[in-house]
Amino acid sequence: MAANREDQHEGGRQDEGVRQGVGVLQSAGVRQDDAPMFQGYQLYGDSILSRMTHLCNPPVRATYDHRSRQKRIGFIAHGQTVCQLAKAIRSGRSNVTDKAIVLIGTNDILKVDQEDKTKEGISEIIEMLSSLEEVLILTIPPVPRSCENPDLRKQKVEAFNSYLKEIVLEKENIHIIDVHAKFLNEEGEANLDLYNKNFSISGMEDLIHPNREGMDLIVESLKDFISTS
């Protein structure tokens, strides 16, 4: 998830396999038995989604990869951006199942002047996964970590989530799950009670990663959708 030193150390075109909705994880350095699965859906994303892997069947966890200098498992990588995920999918036959859950974009929000590149990347991800039976795209939660311009960061989060909703409108097999709204208080601001306040080892400010209560909201949102779909 967030591209910071502690988090990283703690942890071509669409090919025939993607078009058919089946494949074997190869050139991105991922084996099929490394693919995190939640209720039949393969997980794609950053370290927020990595906090769900203990709920997978079988339970798994990300480990540190010296080549990429990230904690990763399957197509989940700590510090991963939208374009990095797009590259990983593009470079290998990405899916071992015909269903996917995607939560990506928070690390892009933390970068400067990445909006156009991020839009291109998320559009490519959705296009590459659009042949699957079902894809669940989660909006990204607010990012309340301290910064010079919190209003601008809030606008960037809202713009990214709005773009997600816009580009999947005509895709019947791709669904938006709006977890962002669940992280807002009555005033429409980020509910800080749903975030880790600090990193456990360094004590540095976090306020990016959901805490257990915040992750419960994400998991329950997914379970509710899956149970009724």
C-alpha positions in Angstrom: 0.0 0.0 0.0 1.6 3.3 1.0 5.0 3.7 -0.5 7.0 4.3 2.6 10.2 2.7 3.9 8.7 0.8 6.8 5.7 -0.6 4.9 7.9 -1.9 2.0 10.4 -3.6 4.4 7.7 -5.1 6.6 6.4 -6.7 4.6 2.5 -5.8 -24.0 -1.0 -6.2 -24.4 -3.7 -8.5 -23.1 -2.8 -12.1 -23.9 -4.9 -15.1 -24.8 -5.0 -16.4 -21.2 -6.5 -13.2 -19.9 -9.0 -13.1 -22.8 -10.2 -16.6 -22.0 -10.5 -15.8 -18.3 -8.1 -18.5 -17.2 -4.3 -18.7 -16.9 -1.2 -19.5 -14.9 0.7 -16.8 -13.0 4.1 -16.7 -14.7 6.4 -13.8 -15.7 5.5 -11.5 -12.9 7.2 -14.0 -10.5 3.9 -15.3 -9.2 2.9 -19.0 -8.9 -0.6 -20.2 -9.1 -0.5 -21.4 -5.5 0.5 -17.9 -4.4 -2.7 -16.3 -5.6 -4.8 -15.0 -2.6 -8.4 -16.1 -3.0 -11.3 -14.6 -1.0 -14.6 -16.5 -1.4 -13.6 -17.6 -4.9 -12.3 -14.1 -6.0 -8.6 -13.5 -6.7 -7.3 -10.4 -5.0 -5.4 -7.6 -6.8 -4.1 -4.5 -5.0 -1.8 -3.0 -2.4 -1.2 -3.4 1.3 -4.8 -2.5 2.2 -6.0 -5.7 0.5 -3.0 -7.5 1.9 -4.6 -7.1 5.3 -7.3 -9.5 4.1 -5.1 -12.4 3.1 -5.4 -14.2 6.5 -9.1 -14.6 5.5 -8.3 -16.3 2.3 -8.7 -20.0 1.6 -6.1 -21.1 2.3 -4.8 -18.3 4.6 -1.7 -16.7 3.1 0.5 -13.6 3.8 2.8 -11.4 1.8 6.5 -11.9 2.1 9.4 -9.6 1.3 10.6 -9.9 -2.3 14.2 -8.7 -2.7 13.9 -8.1 -6.4 11.0 -5.7 -6.2 11.9 -4.5 -2.6 8.2 -5.0 -1.7 6.2 -7.3 0.4 4.0 -9.2 -2.1 1.9 -12.2 -2.7 0.3 -12.9 -6.0 -0.8 -9.6 -7.5 -0.9 -7.8 -4.1 2.2 -5.7 -3.4 2.8 -3.2 -0.6 3.5 0.2 -2.0 2.0 -0.9 -5.4 0.6 1.8 -7.7 -2.0 1.5 -10.4 0.6 1.4 -13.2 2.7 -1.2 -11.4 -0.4 -3.4 -11.0 -1.2 -2.9 -14.7 2.3 -3.9 -15.7 2.2 -7.0 -13.5 -1.1 -8.1 -15.1 0.2 -7.3 -18.6 3.5 -9.2 -18.1 1.9 -12.5 -17.1 -1.3 -14.5 -17.4 -2.8 -12.9 -14.5 -6.0 -14.8 -13.5 -6.3 -18.3 -11.9 -10.0 -17.8 -11.5 -12.7 -15.9 -13.5 -13.6 -13.6 -10.6 -11.5 -10.7 -9.2 -11.5 -8.2 -6.3 -9.5 -5.0 -7.0 -8.5 -2.3 -4.5 -5.7 0.0 -5.9 -5.0 3.7 -6.1 -4.1 4.9 -2.6 -0.4 5.0 -3.3 -1.1 7.1 -6.4 -2.9 9.6 -4.3 0.2 10.1 -2.3 2.2 11.1 -5.3 2.4 14.4 -7.1 1.0 15.1 -10.6 0.1 11.4 -11.3 -3.6 11.9 -12.2 -3.4 11.3 -16.0 -1.0 8.4 -15.6 -3.2 6.9 -12.9 -6.3 7.2 -15.1 -4.5 5.4 -18.0 -3.4 2.6 -15.6 -6.7 1.9 -14.0 -8.4 2.0 -17.4 -5.9 -0.6 -18.6 -6.5 -2.8 -15.6 -10.2 -2.8 -16.1 -9.8 -3.5 -19.8 -7.5 -6.5 -19.1 -9.9 -8.0 -16.5 -13.1 -7.2 -18.3 -13.3 -10.6 -19.9 -13.7 -12.3 -16.5 -17.0 -13.5 -15.3 -17.2 -10.9 -12.5 -14.9 -8.1 -11.2 -15.5 -6.2 -8.0 -13.8 -2.8 -7.9 -13.5 -1.1 -4.4 -13.4 2.6 -4.2 -10.4 3.8 -2.2 -11.0 5.1 1.4 -10.1 8.6 2.4 -6.4 9.3 3.1 -6.3 11.5 6.2 -2.5 11.4 6.8 -1.1 14.9 7.4 -0.1 16.9 4.3 0.4 20.5 3.2 -2.9 20.6 1.3 -5.5 18.2 2.7 -8.3 19.6 0.6 -6.4 18.9 -2.6 -5.8 15.3 -1.4 -9.4 14.9 -0.6 -10.3 16.1 -4.1 -7.9 13.7 -5.7 -9.4 10.8 -3.8 -12.9 11.8 -4.9 -11.9 12.4 -8.5 -10.3 8.9 -8.7 -13.3 7.2 -7.2 -15.6 9.2 -9.6 -13.5 8.1 -12.5 -13.7 4.4 -11.4 -17.5 4.7 -11.4 -17.6 6.4 -14.8 -15.4 3.9 -16.7 -17.3 0.8 -15.6 -20.8 2.1 -16.3 -21.4 0.0 -19.4 -19.6 -3.1 -18.2 -22.3 -5.4 -16.7 -19.8 -7.8 -15.2 -17.8 -5.1 -13.3 -19.3 -3.7 -10.1 -18.2 -0.8 -7.9 -18.3 -1.4 -4.1 -18.2 2.0 -2.5 -16.2 1.5 0.7 -15.1 5.1 0.7 -18.5 6.2 2.0 -18.2 3.9 5.0 -15.0 5.7 6.2 -16.7 9.1 6.5 -18.2 10.5 9.6 -21.4 12.6 9.9 -19.5 15.7 8.8 -18.3 14.0 5.6 -14.7 13.8 6.8 -12.5 10.8 7.3 -13.4 8.9 10.5 -10.0 8.6 12.1 -11.2 5.9 14.5 -11.1 3.5 11.4 -7.3 4.0 10.8 -4.0 2.9 12.3 -2.7 6.1 13.9 1.0 5.1 13.8 3.3 2.4 12.4 3.9 -0.1 15.2 7.7 -0.3 14.8 8.8 3.2 14.0 6.0 5.1 15.6 5.7 7.3 12.5 2.3 8.6 11.5 0.2 6.2 9.5 -3.5 7.3 8.9 -3.4 5.5 5.6 -4.1 1.9 6.5 -7.4 0.9 8.0 -7.2 -0.7 11.4 -9.1 -3.8 12.3 -12.4 -2.0 12.5 -11.8 -0.3 9.2 -10.9 -3.6 7.6 -14.0 -5.2 9.0 -16.1 -2.6 7.1 -14.3 -3.6 3.8 -14.7 -7.3 4.4 -18.4 -7.0 5.4 -19.1 -4.9 2.3 -17.6 -7.6 0.1 -19.4 -10.4 1.9 -22.7 -8.5 1.6 -22.3 -8.0 -2.2 -21.1 -11.6 -2.8 -24.0 -13.1 -0.8 -26.6 -11.2 -2.8 -25.1 -11.4 -6.3 
